[in-house]
Amino acid sequence: MKAVIQRVSKASVTIEDEKVASITNGLLILLGIINEDSQDDINWLTKKIVNLRIFEDDDGVMNTSILDVGGEAIVVSQFTLHANTKKGNRPSYIKAAKPDIAIPLYESFVKQLETDLDKKVQTGQFGADMKVELLNDGPVTIIIDTKNKE
């Protein structure tokens, strides 16, 4: 499971001219899933995300988490995070999980994140053509891969 986490001042997701998600002060999480992902990956990743100290404290130092600041979150499925660009110029997405595997894991990730944050998490729509807008705050962007825990 791979996540791109962006600290945002605001973010939104629009599908077919309808805004389906919108937040201020929080995290936009792009989530890519592969066949080998499991509930263990979800549990580890959501705990890591909610405890990341990437929000500024009163001294302007990145020392607080989304939990500390009461921030919001949007999760957007993004199979292209698992693009393989080794050969040629056309990325291969063969590692990305097919919907029958990815959708239940995506939904489980969102539910676990809601539990860990103790609040509703907004989402895009799995498989939809989404327009994602954000104002990256910092900018702060972190990439986490559960298969490469560094």
C-alpha positions as CSV (number, residue, x, y, z in Angstrom):
1,M,0.0,0.0,0.0
2,K,1.4,3.3,-1.0
3,A,0.2,6.7,0.2
4,V,1.1,10.3,-0.8
5,I,0.1,12.5,2.1
6,Q,-0.1,16.2,1.5
7,R,-0.7,18.8,4.3
8,V,-3.3,21.1,2.9
9,S,-4.9,24.4,3.8
10,K,-7.8,23.3,1.6
11,A,-8.6,20.4,-0.8
12,S,-11.6,19.2,-2.8
13,V,-12.7,16.5,-5.1
14,T,-15.1,17.1,-8.0
15,I,-16.8,14.4,-10.2
16,E,-18.8,15.5,-13.2
17,D,-19.0,19.1,-12.1
18,E,-20.2,18.1,-8.6
19,K,-18.0,18.7,-5.6
20,V,-18.1,15.5,-3.6
21,A,-15.5,16.3,-0.9
22,S,-14.1,19.4,0.6
23,I,-11.9,20.1,3.6
24,T,-9.8,22.9,5.2
25,N,-6.7,22.4,7.3
26,G,-5.9,18.7,7.1
27,L,-4.5,16.0,4.9
28,L,-5.2,14.9,1.3
29,I,-4.2,11.2,1.1
30,L,-3.7,9.6,-2.3
31,L,-3.9,5.8,-1.8
32,G,-2.5,3.1,-4.1
33,I,-3.3,-0.6,-3.4
34,I,-1.6,-3.8,-4.7
35,N,-2.7,-7.4,-4.5
36,E,-0.4,-8.2,-1.6
37,D,-1.9,-5.5,0.7
38,S,-3.8,-6.6,3.8
39,Q,-5.5,-5.3,6.9
40,D,-2.0,-5.3,8.6
41,D,-0.9,-2.7,6.0
42,I,-4.0,-0.7,6.6
43,N,-3.6,-0.7,10.4
44,W,0.1,0.2,10.2
45,L,-0.5,3.0,7.6
46,T,-3.4,4.7,9.3
47,K,-1.6,4.8,12.6
48,K,1.4,6.2,10.9
49,I,-0.6,8.9,9.1
50,V,-2.6,10.1,12.1
51,N,0.5,10.4,14.3
52,L,2.8,12.1,11.7
53,R,4.0,15.3,13.3
54,I,3.8,17.5,10.2
55,F,1.6,20.3,11.5
56,E,3.2,23.4,13.0
57,D,3.0,24.0,16.8
58,D,2.8,27.5,18.4
59,D,6.5,28.0,17.7
60,G,6.1,27.3,14.0
61,V,7.9,23.9,14.3
62,M,6.4,20.8,12.6
63,N,5.7,19.1,15.9
64,T,1.9,18.3,16.0
65,S,-0.2,15.6,14.3
66,I,-3.6,15.8,12.5
67,L,-5.1,14.5,15.8
68,D,-3.5,17.4,17.7
69,V,-4.8,20.1,15.4
70,G,-8.3,18.4,14.8
71,G,-7.6,18.4,11.1
72,E,-9.8,16.8,8.4
73,A,-8.9,14.3,5.7
74,I,-9.8,13.3,2.2
75,V,-8.8,9.9,0.8
76,V,-8.6,9.5,-3.0
77,S,-7.9,6.1,-4.6
78,Q,-5.0,6.4,-7.1
79,F,-3.8,3.2,-8.9
80,T,-1.2,5.3,-10.8
81,L,0.9,5.4,-7.6
82,H,2.0,1.9,-8.6
83,A,3.1,2.8,-12.1
84,N,6.2,1.0,-13.4
85,T,8.2,3.3,-15.6
86,K,11.2,1.0,-16.0
87,K,10.6,0.1,-19.7
88,G,9.6,2.6,-22.4
89,N,7.6,5.7,-21.9
90,R,4.1,4.2,-21.3
91,P,3.7,3.3,-17.6
92,S,2.6,-0.2,-16.7
93,Y,0.0,-0.5,-13.9
94,I,0.2,-4.3,-13.6
95,K,1.1,-4.1,-9.9
96,A,-2.0,-2.1,-9.0
97,A,-4.8,-4.2,-7.6
98,K,-7.9,-4.8,-9.6
99,P,-11.2,-3.4,-8.2
100,D,-12.4,-6.7,-6.7
101,I,-9.4,-6.6,-4.4
102,A,-8.7,-2.9,-4.2
103,I,-12.2,-1.6,-3.4
104,P,-12.7,-3.6,-0.1
105,L,-9.2,-2.6,1.0
106,Y,-9.8,1.0,0.1
107,E,-13.1,1.0,2.1
108,S,-11.4,-0.7,5.0
109,F,-8.6,1.9,5.0
110,V,-11.2,4.7,5.1
111,K,-13.1,3.1,8.0
112,Q,-9.9,2.5,10.0
113,L,-8.8,6.1,9.4
114,E,-12.1,7.3,10.6
115,T,-11.7,5.2,13.7
116,D,-8.2,6.5,14.3
117,L,-9.2,10.1,13.8
118,D,-12.5,9.7,15.6
119,K,-14.2,11.7,12.8
120,K,-15.7,11.2,9.3
121,V,-13.2,11.1,6.5
122,Q,-14.2,12.4,3.1
123,T,-13.4,10.5,-0.1
124,G,-13.4,10.6,-3.8
125,Q,-15.1,7.8,-5.7
126,F,-13.2,4.7,-6.6
127,G,-12.6,4.4,-10.3
128,A,-14.2,7.8,-11.2
129,D,-12.6,10.5,-13.3
130,M,-11.9,13.0,-10.4
131,K,-10.7,16.5,-10.4
132,V,-8.6,17.0,-7.3
133,E,-7.8,20.6,-6.2
134,L,-5.5,21.4,-3.3
135,L,-3.6,24.2,-1.7
136,N,-0.5,22.3,-0.3
137,D,0.5,24.0,2.9
138,G,4.3,24.3,3.2
139,P,4.5,22.5,0.9
140,V,4.5,19.3,2.9
141,T,4.3,16.1,0.9
142,I,5.2,12.7,2.4
143,I,5.3,9.3,0.6
144,I,4.8,6.2,2.6
145,D,5.0,2.6,1.3
146,T,4.0,-0.2,3.6
147,K,6.3,-2.6,1.8
148,N,9.3,-0.3,2.4
149,K,8.9,1.0,5.9
150,E,11.6,3.6,6.1
